[in-house]
């Protein structure tokens, strides 16, 4: 019984084989999207945590665009400080007091 089942499965697989399809090559815009980096930077009391800049350093080694994200209360000054960092193309900051109640030690 197994030999008949195997033969019919193999025969069916052989008949359903399709000719090879051409491989699509990624366009340049798709490739640059894959190489982009989002660096989530940590700040506390309006001061940028220097250790979070290691994400920016890692992103520069990937040689793509780097977008920095900073959230908290009164982070406009931090966003201006981040703007001076070499390699960052865009900065997204969210100034909201809801981020003040985050428990960092939990």
Backbone torsions as a table, in degrees:
resi	resn	phi	psi	omega
1	UNK	NA	-38.9	-178.7
2	UNK	-67.8	-37.1	-178.8
3	UNK	-64.5	-37.6	178.2
4	UNK	-67.8	-41.9	-179.6
5	UNK	-65.3	-42.1	179.9
6	UNK	-64.0	-42.6	-178.5
7	UNK	-64.6	-39.6	-178.9
8	UNK	-71.4	-35.4	177.7
9	UNK	-67.0	-43.8	178.4
10	UNK	-64.9	-41.1	179.6
11	UNK	-63.3	-41.7	180.0
12	UNK	-66.3	-39.8	179.3
13	UNK	-65.1	-39.7	179.2
14	UNK	-66.1	-38.1	-177.7
15	UNK	-74.7	-22.9	-178.4
16	UNK	-92.6	-0.9	179.1
17	UNK	-64.2	132.9	179.3
18	UNK	-103.4	155.1	174.2
19	UNK	-63.9	151.6	-178.5
20	UNK	-61.1	133.7	178.5
21	UNK	-88.8	148.6	177.4
22	UNK	-65.5	143.4	-179.8
23	UNK	-80.6	131.5	178.0
24	UNK	-82.2	137.9	179.8
25	UNK	-98.9	134.2	179.5
26	UNK	-62.8	137.7	175.3
27	UNK	-74.4	163.7	-177.6
28	UNK	-62.1	-39.6	-178.7
29	UNK	-66.1	-37.7	177.7
30	UNK	-67.8	-37.5	179.7
31	UNK	-67.3	-40.2	179.2
32	UNK	-68.7	-30.8	175.0
33	UNK	-66.1	-35.8	178.8
34	UNK	-69.7	-27.1	-178.2
35	UNK	-91.7	2.5	-179.4
36	UNK	-78.4	154.5	-176.8
37	UNK	-128.7	137.1	172.3
38	UNK	-109.1	116.0	179.7
39	UNK	-102.6	114.9	177.3
40	UNK	-89.2	111.1	-174.8
41	UNK	-99.1	139.0	-178.0
42	UNK	-96.9	138.0	175.0
43	UNK	-133.3	152.3	176.3
44	UNK	-143.0	126.3	-179.9
45	UNK	56.2	38.8	177.1
46	UNK	77.5	9.9	179.2
47	UNK	-116.6	132.9	178.7
48	UNK	-74.0	132.6	176.7
49	UNK	-75.7	115.8	-177.1
50	UNK	-61.3	-27.5	-179.5
51	UNK	-67.9	-25.1	-179.5
52	UNK	-73.5	-13.6	177.5
53	UNK	-73.2	-8.0	175.8
54	UNK	-66.3	-25.8	175.2
55	UNK	-66.7	-35.4	177.4
56	UNK	-68.5	-41.2	178.6
57	UNK	-62.1	-42.7	178.0
58	UNK	-64.9	-37.4	178.9
59	UNK	-66.7	-34.5	178.1
60	UNK	-68.2	-28.6	177.9
61	UNK	-72.3	-21.6	175.9
62	UNK	-80.5	-12.1	177.6
63	UNK	59.0	39.0	173.9
64	UNK	-120.4	-174.7	177.9
65	UNK	-76.5	147.9	-178.4
66	UNK	-120.2	127.6	175.1
67	UNK	-113.3	128.6	-179.8
68	UNK	-100.4	142.4	178.5
69	UNK	-125.8	126.5	178.5
70	UNK	-132.1	134.7	179.4
71	UNK	-133.9	148.0	178.0
72	UNK	154.2	-170.8	178.8
73	UNK	-98.2	125.2	-179.6
74	UNK	70.0	44.9	-175.7
75	UNK	-96.2	6.9	-179.7
76	UNK	-62.4	-39.5	178.4
77	UNK	-65.2	-37.3	177.8
78	UNK	-66.8	-40.3	178.6
79	UNK	-63.6	-37.2	176.6
80	UNK	-67.4	-35.1	176.4
81	UNK	-67.1	-40.2	179.4
82	UNK	-66.6	-30.6	179.8
83	UNK	-62.5	-22.3	-179.8
84	UNK	-82.9	-11.1	-177.9
85	UNK	-74.5	131.6	-178.0
86	UNK	-71.1	132.9	175.6
87	UNK	105.3	-16.6	-179.1
88	UNK	-86.3	125.3	-179.2
89	UNK	-93.2	-37.6	-178.1
90	UNK	-132.9	151.1	176.4
91	UNK	-129.6	128.4	174.4
92	UNK	-114.7	123.1	176.6
93	UNK	-130.8	142.8	-180.0
94	UNK	-119.1	113.6	-179.5
95	UNK	-98.7	99.8	-177.1
96	UNK	-149.7	136.2	-178.5
97	UNK	-72.6	-10.4	178.0
98	UNK	-63.0	-24.4	-179.5
99	UNK	-80.8	-4.9	179.9
100	UNK	-77.0	-21.9	-175.9
101	UNK	-92.2	13.6	179.9
102	UNK	-75.7	131.9	178.7
103	UNK	-90.0	108.8	-176.5
104	UNK	-81.2	-17.7	-177.0
105	UNK	-99.6	-0.9	-178.3
106	UNK	-75.9	NA	NA
